[in-house]
């Protein structure tokens, strides 16, 4: 199930392009969205946290970052909170099931 959550989130988030002028932002975006299985979970969590902390507004894109952080993190309390926040922000019906699974596994 974890693999399918990664696949759905990565596929849908693949259409989101960060500003090219911010190299750190772009690197963190790629690490958060595409890093699972490629880099350590700690690096994915750090990248997603950077993006969440530096977001100018809470929107569906930030919801993806919360979901990806929850998938890669071992802190169930934070994962529960991140899953709930992702559910609040992500409106894509294709992600409802995977996000509900994050919540079920951690809350």
PyMOL CGO cylinders between C-alpha atoms (Angstrom):
from pymol import cmd
from pymol.cgo import CYLINDER

trace = [
    CYLINDER, 0.00, 0.00, 0.00, 2.87, 2.37, 0.78, 0.3, 1, 1, 1, 1, 1, 1,
    CYLINDER, 2.87, 2.37, 0.78, 4.17, 2.05, -2.79, 0.3, 1, 1, 1, 1, 1, 1,
    CYLINDER, 4.17, 2.05, -2.79, 0.79, 2.91, -4.29, 0.3, 1, 1, 1, 1, 1, 1,
    CYLINDER, 0.79, 2.91, -4.29, 0.52, 5.98, -2.07, 0.3, 1, 1, 1, 1, 1, 1,
    CYLINDER, 0.52, 5.98, -2.07, 3.94, 7.12, -3.31, 0.3, 1, 1, 1, 1, 1, 1,
    CYLINDER, 3.94, 7.12, -3.31, 2.94, 6.48, -6.91, 0.3, 1, 1, 1, 1, 1, 1,
    CYLINDER, 2.94, 6.48, -6.91, -0.34, 8.39, -6.73, 0.3, 1, 1, 1, 1, 1, 1,
    CYLINDER, -0.34, 8.39, -6.73, 1.15, 11.35, -4.87, 0.3, 1, 1, 1, 1, 1, 1,
    CYLINDER, 1.15, 11.35, -4.87, 4.21, 11.54, -7.11, 0.3, 1, 1, 1, 1, 1, 1,
    CYLINDER, 4.21, 11.54, -7.11, 2.12, 11.28, -10.27, 0.3, 1, 1, 1, 1, 1, 1,
    CYLINDER, 2.12, 11.28, -10.27, -0.27, 14.03, -9.23, 0.3, 1, 1, 1, 1, 1, 1,
    CYLINDER, -0.27, 14.03, -9.23, 2.43, 16.25, -7.79, 0.3, 1, 1, 1, 1, 1, 1,
    CYLINDER, 2.43, 16.25, -7.79, 4.52, 15.89, -10.94, 0.3, 1, 1, 1, 1, 1, 1,
    CYLINDER, 4.52, 15.89, -10.94, 2.54, 18.68, -12.58, 0.3, 1, 1, 1, 1, 1, 1,
    CYLINDER, 2.54, 18.68, -12.58, 3.59, 21.18, -9.91, 0.3, 1, 1, 1, 1, 1, 1,
    CYLINDER, 3.59, 21.18, -9.91, 6.71, 23.14, -10.84, 0.3, 1, 1, 1, 1, 1, 1,
    CYLINDER, 6.71, 23.14, -10.84, 8.58, 25.17, -8.23, 0.3, 1, 1, 1, 1, 1, 1,
    CYLINDER, 8.58, 25.17, -8.23, 10.10, 28.53, -9.19, 0.3, 1, 1, 1, 1, 1, 1,
    CYLINDER, 10.10, 28.53, -9.19, 13.38, 28.00, -11.06, 0.3, 1, 1, 1, 1, 1, 1,
    CYLINDER, 13.38, 28.00, -11.06, 14.98, 30.99, -9.34, 0.3, 1, 1, 1, 1, 1, 1,
    CYLINDER, 14.98, 30.99, -9.34, 15.16, 29.28, -5.96, 0.3, 1, 1, 1, 1, 1, 1,
    CYLINDER, 15.16, 29.28, -5.96, 17.66, 26.41, -6.14, 0.3, 1, 1, 1, 1, 1, 1,
    CYLINDER, 17.66, 26.41, -6.14, 17.13, 25.36, -2.52, 0.3, 1, 1, 1, 1, 1, 1,
    CYLINDER, 17.13, 25.36, -2.52, 13.38, 25.35, -3.04, 0.3, 1, 1, 1, 1, 1, 1,
    CYLINDER, 13.38, 25.35, -3.04, 13.72, 23.26, -6.21, 0.3, 1, 1, 1, 1, 1, 1,
    CYLINDER, 13.72, 23.26, -6.21, 16.09, 20.79, -4.54, 0.3, 1, 1, 1, 1, 1, 1,
    CYLINDER, 16.09, 20.79, -4.54, 13.78, 20.39, -1.55, 0.3, 1, 1, 1, 1, 1, 1,
    CYLINDER, 13.78, 20.39, -1.55, 10.75, 20.04, -3.81, 0.3, 1, 1, 1, 1, 1, 1,
    CYLINDER, 10.75, 20.04, -3.81, 12.41, 17.22, -5.75, 0.3, 1, 1, 1, 1, 1, 1,
    CYLINDER, 12.41, 17.22, -5.75, 13.60, 15.53, -2.56, 0.3, 1, 1, 1, 1, 1, 1,
    CYLINDER, 13.60, 15.53, -2.56, 10.16, 15.73, -0.93, 0.3, 1, 1, 1, 1, 1, 1,
    CYLINDER, 10.16, 15.73, -0.93, 8.12, 14.61, -3.94, 0.3, 1, 1, 1, 1, 1, 1,
    CYLINDER, 8.12, 14.61, -3.94, 10.54, 12.23, -5.68, 0.3, 1, 1, 1, 1, 1, 1,
    CYLINDER, 10.54, 12.23, -5.68, 12.98, 11.27, -2.93, 0.3, 1, 1, 1, 1, 1, 1,
    CYLINDER, 12.98, 11.27, -2.93, 11.19, 8.26, -1.45, 0.3, 1, 1, 1, 1, 1, 1,
    CYLINDER, 11.19, 8.26, -1.45, 13.32, 5.20, -2.07, 0.3, 1, 1, 1, 1, 1, 1,
    CYLINDER, 13.32, 5.20, -2.07, 16.08, 7.33, -3.60, 0.3, 1, 1, 1, 1, 1, 1,
    CYLINDER, 16.08, 7.33, -3.60, 17.35, 9.17, -0.51, 0.3, 1, 1, 1, 1, 1, 1,
    CYLINDER, 17.35, 9.17, -0.51, 17.02, 8.53, 3.21, 0.3, 1, 1, 1, 1, 1, 1,
    CYLINDER, 17.02, 8.53, 3.21, 13.66, 9.02, 4.91, 0.3, 1, 1, 1, 1, 1, 1,
    CYLINDER, 13.66, 9.02, 4.91, 15.28, 11.67, 7.11, 0.3, 1, 1, 1, 1, 1, 1,
    CYLINDER, 15.28, 11.67, 7.11, 16.25, 13.66, 4.00, 0.3, 1, 1, 1, 1, 1, 1,
    CYLINDER, 16.25, 13.66, 4.00, 12.71, 13.38, 2.60, 0.3, 1, 1, 1, 1, 1, 1,
    CYLINDER, 12.71, 13.38, 2.60, 11.24, 14.52, 5.93, 0.3, 1, 1, 1, 1, 1, 1,
    CYLINDER, 11.24, 14.52, 5.93, 13.69, 17.44, 6.13, 0.3, 1, 1, 1, 1, 1, 1,
    CYLINDER, 13.69, 17.44, 6.13, 12.89, 18.52, 2.56, 0.3, 1, 1, 1, 1, 1, 1,
    CYLINDER, 12.89, 18.52, 2.56, 9.13, 18.33, 3.10, 0.3, 1, 1, 1, 1, 1, 1,
    CYLINDER, 9.13, 18.33, 3.10, 9.46, 20.19, 6.39, 0.3, 1, 1, 1, 1, 1, 1,
    CYLINDER, 9.46, 20.19, 6.39, 11.45, 22.94, 4.66, 0.3, 1, 1, 1, 1, 1, 1,
    CYLINDER, 11.45, 22.94, 4.66, 8.70, 23.31, 2.04, 0.3, 1, 1, 1, 1, 1, 1,
    CYLINDER, 8.70, 23.31, 2.04, 5.90, 23.32, 4.63, 0.3, 1, 1, 1, 1, 1, 1,
    CYLINDER, 5.90, 23.32, 4.63, 7.69, 25.85, 6.83, 0.3, 1, 1, 1, 1, 1, 1,
    CYLINDER, 7.69, 25.85, 6.83, 8.46, 28.15, 3.89, 0.3, 1, 1, 1, 1, 1, 1,
    CYLINDER, 8.46, 28.15, 3.89, 5.09, 27.98, 2.12, 0.3, 1, 1, 1, 1, 1, 1,
    CYLINDER, 5.09, 27.98, 2.12, 3.49, 31.38, 1.66, 0.3, 1, 1, 1, 1, 1, 1,
    CYLINDER, 3.49, 31.38, 1.66, -0.01, 29.87, 1.72, 0.3, 1, 1, 1, 1, 1, 1,
    CYLINDER, -0.01, 29.87, 1.72, -1.61, 26.58, 2.66, 0.3, 1, 1, 1, 1, 1, 1,
    CYLINDER, -1.61, 26.58, 2.66, -2.98, 24.95, -0.46, 0.3, 1, 1, 1, 1, 1, 1,
    CYLINDER, -2.98, 24.95, -0.46, -3.21, 21.58, -2.15, 0.3, 1, 1, 1, 1, 1, 1,
    CYLINDER, -3.21, 21.58, -2.15, 0.49, 21.58, -3.03, 0.3, 1, 1, 1, 1, 1, 1,
    CYLINDER, 0.49, 21.58, -3.03, 1.39, 22.02, 0.63, 0.3, 1, 1, 1, 1, 1, 1,
    CYLINDER, 1.39, 22.02, 0.63, -1.06, 19.20, 1.37, 0.3, 1, 1, 1, 1, 1, 1,
    CYLINDER, -1.06, 19.20, 1.37, 1.09, 16.93, -0.83, 0.3, 1, 1, 1, 1, 1, 1,
    CYLINDER, 1.09, 16.93, -0.83, 4.14, 17.92, 1.23, 0.3, 1, 1, 1, 1, 1, 1,
    CYLINDER, 4.14, 17.92, 1.23, 2.33, 16.98, 4.46, 0.3, 1, 1, 1, 1, 1, 1,
    CYLINDER, 2.33, 16.98, 4.46, 1.34, 13.61, 2.96, 0.3, 1, 1, 1, 1, 1, 1,
    CYLINDER, 1.34, 13.61, 2.96, 4.84, 12.86, 1.69, 0.3, 1, 1, 1, 1, 1, 1,
    CYLINDER, 4.84, 12.86, 1.69, 6.35, 13.77, 5.07, 0.3, 1, 1, 1, 1, 1, 1,
    CYLINDER, 6.35, 13.77, 5.07, 3.90, 11.43, 6.82, 0.3, 1, 1, 1, 1, 1, 1,
    CYLINDER, 3.90, 11.43, 6.82, 4.76, 8.57, 4.47, 0.3, 1, 1, 1, 1, 1, 1,
    CYLINDER, 4.76, 8.57, 4.47, 8.50, 8.96, 5.10, 0.3, 1, 1, 1, 1, 1, 1,
    CYLINDER, 8.50, 8.96, 5.10, 8.46, 9.71, 8.84, 0.3, 1, 1, 1, 1, 1, 1,
    CYLINDER, 8.46, 9.71, 8.84, 8.55, 7.27, 11.77, 0.3, 1, 1, 1, 1, 1, 1,
    CYLINDER, 8.55, 7.27, 11.77, 6.91, 9.69, 14.25, 0.3, 1, 1, 1, 1, 1, 1,
    CYLINDER, 6.91, 9.69, 14.25, 3.30, 8.44, 14.41, 0.3, 1, 1, 1, 1, 1, 1,
    CYLINDER, 3.30, 8.44, 14.41, 2.04, 11.50, 16.31, 0.3, 1, 1, 1, 1, 1, 1,
    CYLINDER, 2.04, 11.50, 16.31, 3.42, 13.85, 13.67, 0.3, 1, 1, 1, 1, 1, 1,
    CYLINDER, 3.42, 13.85, 13.67, 2.23, 11.51, 10.91, 0.3, 1, 1, 1, 1, 1, 1,
    CYLINDER, 2.23, 11.51, 10.91, -1.29, 11.60, 12.33, 0.3, 1, 1, 1, 1, 1, 1,
    CYLINDER, -1.29, 11.60, 12.33, -1.21, 15.39, 12.40, 0.3, 1, 1, 1, 1, 1, 1,
    CYLINDER, -1.21, 15.39, 12.40, 0.29, 15.53, 8.88, 0.3, 1, 1, 1, 1, 1, 1,
    CYLINDER, 0.29, 15.53, 8.88, -2.32, 13.12, 7.55, 0.3, 1, 1, 1, 1, 1, 1,
    CYLINDER, -2.32, 13.12, 7.55, -5.13, 15.21, 9.00, 0.3, 1, 1, 1, 1, 1, 1,
    CYLINDER, -5.13, 15.21, 9.00, -3.62, 18.38, 7.52, 0.3, 1, 1, 1, 1, 1, 1,
    CYLINDER, -3.62, 18.38, 7.52, -3.20, 16.68, 4.12, 0.3, 1, 1, 1, 1, 1, 1,
    CYLINDER, -3.20, 16.68, 4.12, -6.85, 15.58, 4.24, 0.3, 1, 1, 1, 1, 1, 1,
    CYLINDER, -6.85, 15.58, 4.24, -7.86, 19.19, 4.94, 0.3, 1, 1, 1, 1, 1, 1,
    CYLINDER, -7.86, 19.19, 4.94, -5.79, 20.64, 2.08, 0.3, 1, 1, 1, 1, 1, 1,
    CYLINDER, -5.79, 20.64, 2.08, -5.86, 18.01, -0.68, 0.3, 1, 1, 1, 1, 1, 1,
    CYLINDER, -5.86, 18.01, -0.68, -9.10, 18.05, -2.65, 0.3, 1, 1, 1, 1, 1, 1,
    CYLINDER, -9.10, 18.05, -2.65, -8.19, 15.50, -5.33, 0.3, 1, 1, 1, 1, 1, 1,
    CYLINDER, -8.19, 15.50, -5.33, -10.60, 12.56, -4.87, 0.3, 1, 1, 1, 1, 1, 1,
    CYLINDER, -10.60, 12.56, -4.87, -7.94, 10.12, -6.14, 0.3, 1, 1, 1, 1, 1, 1,
    CYLINDER, -7.94, 10.12, -6.14, -5.87, 10.90, -3.05, 0.3, 1, 1, 1, 1, 1, 1,
    CYLINDER, -5.87, 10.90, -3.05, -8.65, 10.52, -0.50, 0.3, 1, 1, 1, 1, 1, 1,
    CYLINDER, -8.65, 10.52, -0.50, -7.99, 6.78, -0.07, 0.3, 1, 1, 1, 1, 1, 1,
    CYLINDER, -7.99, 6.78, -0.07, -4.20, 7.03, 0.33, 0.3, 1, 1, 1, 1, 1, 1,
    CYLINDER, -4.20, 7.03, 0.33, -4.52, 9.95, 2.74, 0.3, 1, 1, 1, 1, 1, 1,
    CYLINDER, -4.52, 9.95, 2.74, -7.16, 8.09, 4.75, 0.3, 1, 1, 1, 1, 1, 1,
    CYLINDER, -7.16, 8.09, 4.75, -4.70, 5.18, 4.91, 0.3, 1, 1, 1, 1, 1, 1,
    CYLINDER, -4.70, 5.18, 4.91, -2.02, 7.49, 6.35, 0.3, 1, 1, 1, 1, 1, 1,
    CYLINDER, -2.02, 7.49, 6.35, -4.50, 8.58, 9.02, 0.3, 1, 1, 1, 1, 1, 1,
    CYLINDER, -4.50, 8.58, 9.02, -5.64, 5.02, 9.75, 0.3, 1, 1, 1, 1, 1, 1,
    CYLINDER, -5.64, 5.02, 9.75, -2.05, 3.81, 10.12, 0.3, 1, 1, 1, 1, 1, 1,
    CYLINDER, -2.05, 3.81, 10.12, -0.99, 6.64, 12.45, 0.3, 1, 1, 1, 1, 1, 1,
    CYLINDER, -0.99, 6.64, 12.45, -3.95, 8.02, 14.42, 0.3, 1, 1, 1, 1, 1, 1,
]
cmd.load_cgo(trace, "trace")
